[in-house]
Amino acid sequence: MKSTIAAYRTLLAEIDAWFESCLQAAPPGTLSCRKGCSACCRGLFDITLLDAFLLREGFAQLPADVQAQVLARCRPRLAELRQRWPELHPPYLLNSLPDNGWTEMPEGDEIPCPLLGNDGLCLVYSFRPMTCRLHGLPNIDLSGEDFSADLCTLHSGNPHTLPADVLRWHFRETFTREFTLLRAFTLQLTGTPTSEADTFIPLALLVDYGYFVRSEE
């Protein structure tokens, strides 16, 4: 499992390098993405179980009092979701729920991510999920295929005007590698490979991964 996590972190580092190259290529003031901007760190969005496991690694490195504060912010979200979906139970995977229930969460949800510090910085920045690293810029493959219609509305300029050789990237290959690693990870964790294992960040921090071990005993 360690080698799978290491390979995934390598993939995330490649994404970070692409994102940074876009920021460097943009004229000053064109893009709003910068350290301390937390405008997109609101509401609920799904992440994979692989991302969830990585988040838990970062969370475990926080001081005990900070962990307690984060979990205190997670529990009301769990209660809210259990009220919406009474069938939601550990390990809090969303894939057994109706797709249109968890893939179309309210866009007006302004509740901050539980891992967002008072200073607007992510408490586990180097462990953040892939979607956090991709959000804000177009995800245009080298072939021209666009994988994301969501752009940060705070940009003063148009990200599509960035040089194509910088903006376009091997997204299809990246997502293929992500799902290959997710299948390897779920095989190692549960004994069954799957590319459909999703949860929300507040739920990810409340998951007891011992559940999977106990479920096989």
Phi and psi in degrees as a GROMACS rama.xvg file:
@    title "Ramachandran Plot"
@    xaxis  label "Phi"
@    yaxis  label "Psi"
@TYPE xy
-61.3736  -38.5637  LYS-2
-67.9576  -34.1391  SER-3
-66.9808  -44.9649  THR-4
-62.6736  -41.0033  ILE-5
-63.4506  -40.9672  ALA-6
-65.7932  -36.7843  ALA-7
-68.4571  -38.9935  TYR-8
-66.1406  -33.1599  ARG-9
-63.576  -42.3145  THR-10
-62.8251  -43.1526  LEU-11
-63.9795  -36.4806  LEU-12
-65.2829  -34.8172  ALA-13
-65.4712  -39.578  GLU-14
-63.6835  -43.3517  ILE-15
-60.0888  -39.9224  ASP-16
-66.2476  -40.3625  ALA-17
-62.7592  -46.8375  TRP-18
-60.4462  -43.9053  PHE-19
-64.6289  -36.8604  GLU-20
-64.0867  -34.7029  SER-21
-66.9014  -43.3149  CYS-22
-63.0455  -38.5783  LEU-23
-69.7873  -32.1195  GLN-24
-80.7306  -18.6604  ALA-25
-77.324  141.597  ALA-26
-58.431  146.392  PRO-27
-51.6769  132.766  PRO-28
82.9132  -2.33654  GLY-29
-73.1454  -42.1953  THR-30
-110.282  141.732  LEU-31
-89.0578  -15.277  SER-32
-62.6836  124.171  CYS-33
-164.341  163.975  ARG-34
-61.3057  130.746  LYS-35
97.2671  -13.9611  GLY-36
-80.4928  121.911  CYS-37
-123.228  23.8608  SER-38
-60.5001  -30.4502  ALA-39
-93.2365  -1.47272  CYS-40
-89.5922  55.1228  CYS-41
-134.751  151.945  ARG-42
77.0876  -168.388  GLY-43
-114.412  129.723  LEU-44
-140.186  148.182  PHE-45
-80.6151  147.201  ASP-46
-132.15  161.586  ILE-47
-80.0032  165.286  THR-48
-64.5149  -28.7363  LEU-49
-65.6369  -43.63  LEU-50
-63.0412  -40.127  ASP-51
-61.5032  -42.1703  ALA-52
-64.4822  -40.6123  PHE-53
-65.3343  -40.523  LEU-54
-58.6785  -40.946  LEU-55
-63.6381  -33.1231  ARG-56
-62.0717  -46.1179  GLU-57
-67.1127  -40.5156  GLY-58
-61.0703  -39.674  PHE-59
-64.8018  -19.2929  ALA-60
-89.2697  -4.97268  GLN-61
-77.2468  151.83  LEU-62
-57.9178  150.991  PRO-63
-56.9961  -39.3703  ALA-64
-69.3689  -33.8811  ASP-65
-70.4492  -40.3355  VAL-66
-57.3047  -43.5141  GLN-67
-62.7813  -40.037  ALA-68
-65.3742  -41.1473  GLN-69
-64.5114  -47.0203  VAL-70
-63.7282  -32.8566  LEU-71
-64.782  -27.5503  ALA-72
-83.4218  -24.4744  ARG-73
-77.0067  -38.1688  CYS-74
-62.5956  -41.3913  ARG-75
-62.434  -32.0692  PRO-76
-67.13  -39.7746  ARG-77
-63.193  -44.7584  LEU-78
-60.9431  -40.8747  ALA-79
-62.1179  -44.0208  GLU-80
-72.7107  -33.3891  LEU-81
-67.2443  -31.1268  ARG-82
-69.9033  -37.1516  GLN-83
-71.0181  -43.1229  ARG-84
-128.643  88.8795  TRP-85
-57.8647  -23.4563  PRO-86
-80.7951  -2.64633  GLU-87
-73.9083  118.331  LEU-88
-144.415  165.846  HIS-89
-51.7123  138.213  PRO-90
-90.5739  25.7252  PRO-91
62.4719  36.9276  TYR-92
-82.289  142.618  LEU-93
-91.1868  -12.1249  LEU-94
-70.4204  -15.5624  ASN-95
-85.2388  -7.9419  SER-96
-88.4549  161.132  LEU-97
-58.0279  132.041  PRO-98
-54.4932  -43.2355  ASP-99
-72.3896  -4.21862  ASN-100
-82.6668  -49.5491  GLY-101
-99.4768  -14.5952  TRP-102
-88.618  -9.94301  THR-103
-125.866  58.9636  GLU-104
-72.1193  154.051  MET-105
-54.5266  130.993  PRO-106
-76.0122  -18.2484  GLU-107
-87.5242  8.95261  GLY-108
-71.3496  111.338  ASP-109
-104.791  12.1936  GLU-110
-69.4578  125.312  ILE-111
-63.6027  152.661  PRO-112
-57.3509  138.267  CYS-113
-64.2631  -15.7636  PRO-114
-96.8006  13.9192  LEU-115
-92.2591  124.231  LEU-116
-77.819  168.071  GLY-117
-63.7419  -20.9682  ASN-118
-89.0135  5.88594  ASP-119
82.7619  6.25726  GLY-120
-102.253  147.776  LEU-121
-71.1104  132.358  CYS-122
-72.6348  -20.4203  LEU-123
-131.061  48.2279  VAL-124
-53.0665  -44.8409  TYR-125
-74.1749  -6.98571  SER-126
-111.427  6.97218  PHE-127
-66.4476  154.802  ARG-128
-66.4028  165.282  PRO-129
-60.5506  -41.6236  MET-130
-61.2004  -32.6499  THR-131
-66.8196  -31.8307  CYS-132
-80.3028  -21.8217  ARG-133
-98.1559  -22.3624  LEU-134
-65.0252  138.95  HIS-135
112.864  -28.8735  GLY-136
-118.11  155.042  LEU-137
-61.0451  141.138  PRO-138
-105.786  77.1363  ASN-139
-101.407  121.745  ILE-140
-69.8784  162.881  ASP-141
-57.5768  -27.6047  LEU-142
-77.3401  -12.1707  SER-143
101.651  -7.5962  GLY-144
-68.636  131.59  GLU-145
-101.329  118.791  ASP-146
-93.1575  -4.04718  PHE-147
-145.976  128.313  SER-148
-97.441  -2.51205  ALA-149
-95.5867  117.749  ASP-150
-119.299  151.465  LEU-151
-64.9817  128.318  CYS-152
-81.7031  -2.76867  THR-153
-88.2924  -9.26907  LEU-154
-61.4538  134.028  HIS-155
-82.259  -19.4028  SER-156
-118.738  -179.254  GLY-157
-100.221  114.006  ASN-158
-59.2835  -24.0734  PRO-159
-67.2108  -12.775  HIS-160
-85.3008  -2.14161  THR-161
-64.2694  151.586  LEU-162
-53.841  134.08  PRO-163
-59.4189  -34.243  ALA-164
-72.208  -13.312  ASP-165
-97.6036  -48.4435  VAL-166
-68.4374  -45.4824  LEU-167
-73.6787  138.412  ARG-168
-148.409  169.273  TRP-169
-81.8206  68.0686  HIS-170
-68.9111  -42.2066  PHE-171
-60.2331  -44.6337  ARG-172
-62.3974  -39.9644  GLU-173
-61.8181  -46.6423  THR-174
-69.9923  -31.6443  PHE-175
-64.3275  -43.2761  THR-176
-64.0296  -38.6309  ARG-177
-59.5395  -48.6785  GLU-178
-71.8728  -29.9837  PHE-179
-63.9876  -43.3257  THR-180
-68.4814  -36.978  LEU-181
-63.3214  -41.9419  LEU-182
-64.1812  -40.3583  ARG-183
-64.9991  -40.682  ALA-184
-65.0927  -47.9692  PHE-185
-67.1164  -31.43  THR-186
-63.328  -45.1776  LEU-187
-68.0046  -34.4547  GLN-188
-82.8778  -41.2856  LEU-189
-117.212  -14.1904  THR-190
91.0556  -4.66447  GLY-191
-130.682  121.05  THR-192
-76.4952  136.198  PRO-193
-152.499  149.267  THR-194
-106.423  13.0641  SER-195
-124.68  83.9501  GLU-196
-144.554  93.9363  ALA-197
-125.164  151.762  ASP-198
-150.63  -179.671  THR-199
-103.696  156.203  PHE-200
-56.1892  -47.6713  ILE-201
-59.3165  -35.237  PRO-202
-73.3304  -35.5688  LEU-203
-58.4094  -34.7576  ALA-204
-80.3243  -10.9013  LEU-205
-103.814  -3.28498  LEU-206
-72.6177  134.143  VAL-207
-98.4579  106.893  ASP-208
-69.3725  -11.583  TYR-209
-64.5667  -18.226  GLY-210
-55.5865  -42.7083  TYR-211
-67.2994  -37.9952  PHE-212
-66.6072  -45.7321  VAL-213
-65.256  -34.0064  ARG-214
-68.5339  -17.8682  SER-215
-95.8842  -10.6937  GLU-216
